[in-house]
Amino acid sequence: MRQIRPLPSTMELAPTLAQRVNQLRDFRNMTIRDLSKSSRFSVQRIEDIEAGIETWLSASDRQLLAKALSVEPVLLHEVETRSIAGHHVKESHMLDKATSIQIGDAILNGARELECPDCGSTLRCSVQQSLDIEGKPVYLPKAFCFKCPFLLR
């Protein structure tokens, strides 16, 4: 069993979610695979978080990741952002419901090269697998645009 060390009071924490997760993982002497297993996130999702692709977590995901890193969730929440390059991110709840459902269904059915509804560029699409509170798998469509702030969560 891993010994949990408190963070030193003199430790200056990184200013972004990507850097902070990487910093805390390194401080805890964990590999990406270790963090993936402890948090029940996929390795790809941890890599996306540490690459700055995913910049905001749901409350339950934040708690899982914080627990795996042995920190309070507020340490992650304070550096989360819902903006890209200073622009407000257009999330799925801001799209009309039909468009959100159409994009989500296409992703769940295997589409990986969809057109961004805002700018027409190709979206990066993926399916996130997580577990619900009873341990059953849940599949969530995700997409983001490289050229504009579009984001489907």
N, C-alpha and C positions, 0 to 999 in steps of 0.2 A: 504494500500500500504506500502511496506517495505521501510524503510529509508535506503538510501545508505550511508555508511560511507567510506571515503577513507582509504586505508591501512596506518597504522602508518609508518613513515619513519624509525623507529627503528625496525620494524618487520623483523625478519630474515626468509626468505622464504625457504620452504623445497626443497631439492635437486633433487627429482624425480617427475615426472608427477603425479604418484599415491598419493604421500604424499602431493604435492602442492594442488591438487584438493580437497583432504580431508581437508587440512588446511584452504583453502579459503572458502570451504563450511561451516566449523565449525565457522570461523570468521564471516561469513554472517548469522550465526544462521539458517542454512538451513538443512533440512533432505535430504536424498537421493531422496525421492519422490518429494520434492520441486524442487531440482535441475533438476530432470528428466522432470518435467512439464515445468520449465522455459527454458530449453535447447532443448526440444523436443526430447531428447534421451530416450531410454527405461531405466527402473530401472536397468535391467540386464547390460546394457552397462555402466552405471555409476558405478555399482559395479565392473565390469571388469576393468574399468579405475583405480578405487581406490585400486583394488587388484594388480595392476601392470601387468595385462594380456594384456591390450591395452596400448601401450607406445608411440604411434604416432597418430596424428590426421590430417585429411585433413584440408586445409585452411578454408573451409566453416564450418566444424565441430568445429575447433578451435575458430572461431569467435562466433559461437552460444554458446559454452560453456563459453567463456570469457565474453560474454554479460550477460549470466545468473549469472555469478559470480561477475559481475561488476568490471572487471579488463581489462587491455589491453591484446590483444591476445599474445603479445610478452612474457608476464609472463608465459604462458603455453608453448609456442614454445621453449623457452630457455632450458627447461628441458625434452623435448621430445627426444626419442632415437629410432633408428631403429636397435638396436643391442640387443642381448640376451647373457648374460654371456660373453661379449667381442667378440662375433662372429658376423659377418655381417649377417643380416637377408636376407634370400632369399625370395623376394617378388614375387607376381604373375606375374609381368611384366618381370621377369627374367626367368620364366619357359617358355617352348615352348608354343605357343598359344593354341595348341590342348589340352595339359595337363591342363592348366588353365581353359579352357572352360569345359572340362570333369569333373573336380573336382567341379567347380562352379555349373554346371547343376545338378550333383548328390546331392549336398547340397540343392539346391532350390527344388529338387524333394523329399526331406525328409531324405536323407542319413545322419546319424550322427556318424557312425563309419567307416571312410575311412582310408586307409593306406597311410602313409606319403610317397611321391614319393622319398624322400631323404634317409630315414633310415628304412622305413617299420613299424614304430610304429603307434599306433592308433592316428589319428588327433582328436582334439576337434573342432567340427564343429557347426556352428550356422548360422542363417539368421538374418541379421540386417535390421530392418525396419526403414526407415527415410522418410522424405518428400522432394519432389523436390521444386523448387522455386515457383511453382504454387500450392503447398500444396497437390499434389497427392502422394500417397504412392510409395516408391521405395524399392525393396527388393534386398539386396546385400549378396552374400555368403561370409562367413568368416571361416577360419580354421587356427589352429596353432598346432605345435607339441610340446609335453612336453620334448622330448629327444634331439631334434636338433633345429637349428634356422629357420626351415621352417615356412613360414607365407603366407597365402593367404588373400589378402585384396580385 
